[in-house]
Amino acid sequence: MMAKYPDELTCDMAETYGVFDIKRVPVKLLAALAVGLRDDSRVMMAKRGALVDTKTILLAKLLDMLSGTESDSPQSLTAKCFVEQPTGSTTAPQGKYETFDSPEAYKKRWAEVTRN
């Protein structure tokens, strides 16, 4: 995990265990701590190519299912929960993030995404 997701692992170790310099931690202990990270940790989400936690993915899937048939429904929100990677890619996922300068800008973009 350290080789593919060093930033995510560093953040998770600091947040979860208070370990701020992971290079000083013995490898066996670091591995044990990494295995103990929760499913919604940054590194675990990066491993599966998810941009959001499992709860959000399930809610998006539910919304997609309740939105109607494929011909009349808006673009899948579930698909937006994952990083698009080319087939055979061995690089760490690189997400697309949007930032907003105000709550109004966020609400406007959310309305566009959900077509409300």
C-alpha positions as a printed NumPy array, in Angstrom:
array([[  0.   ,   0.   ,   0.   ],
       [  2.822,   2.374,   0.806],
       [  4.228,   2.192,  -2.721],
       [  0.91 ,   2.824,  -4.5  ],
       [ -0.884,   5.101,  -2.042],
       [  1.716,   6.864,   0.141],
       [ -0.289,  10.051,   0.748],
       [ -3.487,   8.217,   1.598],
       [ -1.687,   5.845,   3.964],
       [  0.153,   8.707,   5.665],
       [ -3.107,  10.613,   6.244],
       [ -4.915,   7.518,   7.508],
       [ -2.11 ,   6.611,   9.919],
       [ -2.028,  10.15 ,  11.293],
       [ -5.801,  10.388,  11.655],
       [ -6.44 ,   6.887,  12.991],
       [ -3.372,   6.099,  15.076],
       [ -1.606,   9.442,  15.613],
       [  1.418,   8.196,  13.654],
       [  2.842,  11.185,  11.808],
       [  6.157,   9.732,  10.596],
       [  5.379,   6.305,   9.203],
       [  8.97 ,   5.762,   8.097],
       [  9.966,   5.429,  11.761],
       [  7.42 ,   2.671,  12.427],
       [  8.691,  -0.93 ,  12.068],
       [  7.372,  -2.511,   8.871],
       [  5.519,  -5.348,  10.644],
       [  3.732,  -2.891,  12.917],
       [  2.917,  -0.594,   9.994],
       [  1.459,  -3.553,   8.075],
       [ -0.643,  -4.602,  11.06 ],
       [ -1.946,  -1.063,  11.508],
       [ -2.701,  -0.739,   7.775],
       [ -4.725,  -3.968,   7.772],
       [ -6.724,  -2.577,  10.679],
       [ -7.822,   0.532,   8.815],
       [-11.547,   0.875,   8.341],
       [-13.201,   0.182,   4.999],
       [-13.9  ,   3.898,   4.51 ],
       [-10.29 ,   4.975,   5.067],
       [ -8.555,   6.904,   2.283],
       [ -6.214,   4.081,   1.371],
       [ -8.972,   1.446,   1.249],
       [-11.139,   3.688,  -0.926],
       [ -8.162,   4.363,  -3.234],
       [ -7.492,   0.625,  -3.545],
       [-10.981,   0.009,  -4.897],
       [-11.06 ,   3.184,  -6.995],
       [-13.831,   4.787,  -4.952],
       [-14.099,   8.541,  -4.558],
       [-16.62 ,   8.31 ,  -1.712],
       [-17.42 ,   5.985,   1.188],
       [-19.553,   2.84 ,   0.923],
       [-22.636,   4.487,   2.441],
       [-22.607,   7.184,  -0.243],
       [-22.153,   4.568,  -2.988],
       [-25.145,   2.611,  -1.692],
       [-27.274,   5.756,  -1.519],
       [-26.27 ,   6.682,  -5.081],
       [-27.149,   3.165,  -6.274],
       [-30.521,   3.365,  -4.56 ],
       [-31.228,   6.734,  -6.169],
       [-30.206,   5.354,  -9.569],
       [-32.539,   2.386,  -9.121],
       [-35.463,   4.598,  -8.104],
       [-34.893,   7.097, -10.931],
       [-36.573,   4.972, -13.606],
       [-35.536,   3.056, -16.66 ],
       [-32.249,   3.595, -18.463],
       [-33.901,   5.488, -21.327],
       [-35.439,   8.21 , -19.165],
       [-33.121,   8.386, -16.167],
       [-30.319,  10.914, -15.701],
       [-26.677,   9.893, -15.787],
       [-25.817,   7.311, -13.141],
       [-24.668,   8.812,  -9.848],
       [-23.141,   5.458,  -8.894],
       [-20.711,   5.7  , -11.801],
       [-19.579,   9.101, -10.516],
       [-18.569,   7.474,  -7.219],
       [-15.642,   5.687,  -8.843],
       [-12.483,   6.733, -10.645],
       [-12.522,   5.942, -14.349],
       [ -9.375,   3.977, -15.199],
       [ -8.212,   2.653, -18.544],
       [ -8.194,  -1.132, -18.826],
       [ -4.962,  -2.628, -17.526],
       [ -3.928,   0.52 , -15.691],
       [ -1.487,  -0.085, -12.868],
       [ -1.339,   3.446, -11.546],
       [ -3.103,   4.706,  -8.472],
       [ -6.513,   6.246,  -9.159],
       [ -6.512,   9.962,  -9.796],
       [ -9.893,  11.461,  -8.961],
       [-11.589,  14.449, -10.505],
       [-12.497,  16.975,  -7.856],
       [-14.531,  20.123,  -8.062],
       [-14.233,  22.991,  -5.633],
       [-16.721,  25.731,  -4.961],
       [-16.31 ,  29.299,  -3.754],
       [-19.758,  29.524,  -2.199],
       [-22.715,  27.405,  -1.108],
       [-24.686,  28.848,  -4.01 ],
       [-22.126,  27.604,  -6.544],
       [-22.265,  24.156,  -4.967],
       [-26.093,  24.095,  -5.038],
       [-26.12 ,  25.18 ,  -8.676],
       [-23.678,  22.407,  -9.651],
       [-25.582,  19.822,  -7.589],
       [-28.778,  20.768,  -9.419],
       [-26.979,  20.245, -12.744],
       [-25.634,  16.853, -11.716],
       [-28.95 ,  15.613, -10.365],
       [-30.992,  17.476, -13.009],
       [-33.222,  19.157, -10.445]])
